[in-house]
Amino acid sequence: MYILGLNHGEINSSAALYHNGKIIAAAPEERFNRIKRSKSFPKQSVQFCLDFAGIKLKDVDYIVQAWYPGAGWIKYNPMLSGNRIKREDYFYTVPDNLFNLTDRTDQDWIMMSLDNDGLPPIYYIKHHRTHAANAFYLSPFEEAAILTCDFRGEFETTTMGFGKGNEIKTLEKMFIPHSLGVLYSSFTELLGYQVDGDEWKVMALSAFDVDCSFHLEKIKSTFKLLDNGLLELDLNYYKAAILDQPNLYTEKLVKLLGGRVGIAGEEPDHWHYSIARAMQKVFEEIAIHMLLNLYERTKLKNVVLGGGSFMNSVFNGKVIENTPFKNVYISHSPSDVGNSIGAALYVAHNLKNEVRNTTFNSSYLGPSFSDEEIQKTLERRKIEYEKIEDIPKTVADILSRGEIIARFNGRMEFGERALGNRSILADPRAENIKDKINSIIKYREGYRPFAPVITQEKVSNYFDVSEVFTCNYMEKVVQIKKEFHKELPAVTHVDGSGRVQTVSEKHNLSFYQIIKEFELLTGLPIVLNTSFNIAGEPVVLSPDDALSTFYNSGLEYLMIGSFLVKK
């Protein structure tokens, strides 16, 4: 069975192809059209998926869109269904009128079947069901509690449920305007940052150890935690549900917090640090409240987290120590970009009862390029290069000298994070490296941290984690052991933490070998990893993208396939 999943119209459009129990190909559209977080129809991503499998669209069994346009059928819409403007609206208005003759019930999906040999049946799945499917079906668990949180999907903002075998059940739902995503985004905007793009900055600022008690008390007065595990916002302070007005926050919230609104591009000061720190504490309190309630409902030892809210890697690293759950899983793509994967998996398993695959699910799902293709690109652009025989040793040697090198190798990662195949690597021991990458390569704020990448078997030697801890997708922030803070200044954030990535020989042999060679030279099985892009641009996809980004930044070395390029 082939199932094509789509995330179209939401943040970071994407496509994914399911076949025989697994996602075999997937890519965000932004990587092709080079428009960051593109919402365009993922035409090029779809074509890549089909080409990868060697099939045509007519060979696909089902197409699945990660959004349910019939969500409004729970209530009659007189403006649309009673006063049809164009006949194309029949897709909505005919069912809406006919539902007046029935008991309206809320549905999770609808299927459109067209009598056309070239176009398979199309499923439309509720947004949060696809978040849940991404979280549960990519996990290794046969049974797990499920929590999804984001800004909104149709009308839902949070769901609690569980998965068992092939089935996903929803136990509780929260609806707009009450939303953990709305809360975090409101303060992202208040600080002067961009919603749906700069929440990372708030997380980075929250690590600075300042007294945030004033702002914490004020923010906590703007919402209530409910007995059912959910959240109720005081709408005197938040107006995210009012889509035709600017700002997610009200003037009353501005006054409550001292009368200041952040200005884009300004240097952060105590006010920024305090609000960011308070907001992170609030986020964690609310998310833990939800998880404690979910545990009481399910009594399961495993939990999976989905939705854009769980891109909050600072919180993700604290789930086990703050809840009764024993195991937590967050996929490589919990945000909207992963809903193409979730949509395909929901139909495959929850609706079609296909056998699940609970083995490791790699994020290396995108395009790859042969050395022959790369060499042709280098020669077409008249770029000098050197063919390297021992790539791991060469890269490790460059890193050990304190140099920064970009790496372009194998299949492109899916999701928000580069995990070694489209990455910029550096020596974590060098004190000036963090500032150098931020200022002349990434062109971003100097306070933002970089991720340490370590071989799986050594992670508990350097981080305050158990020997069985894994973090394959850079999805959790944990504490670096104090004795290594001075030795690892480039990857140790101001609070002693690091957004760690563990690499195993089985999952990415070539990247693993680089880290092992670096260990032979330096004694450290750790390198710095950040995505191969510059501020405002998507991660590179093709050899041309890699070369353009290389020459448009302060990078001096590029390992592209088997070829080394120097400036």
PyMOL commands that set and color helices and strands:
alter all, ss='L'
color gray80, all
select helices_A, chain A and resi 30-33+43-53+57-59+69-74+78-81+87-101+127-137+180-190+199-205+213-220+251-256+270-298+308-311+313-316+319-322+336-351+371-380+391-400+433-441+456-462+482-484+509-522+543-551
alter helices_A, ss='H'
color red, helices_A
select strands_A, chain A and resi 2-7+14-19+22-28+62-65+109-112+122-125+143-153+156-164+167-175+223-225+231-233+302-306+327-330+386-387+405-408+422-426+451-455+476-479+497-503+526-531+557-560+563-566
alter strands_A, ss='S'
color yellow, strands_A
deselect
rebuild
show_as cartoon
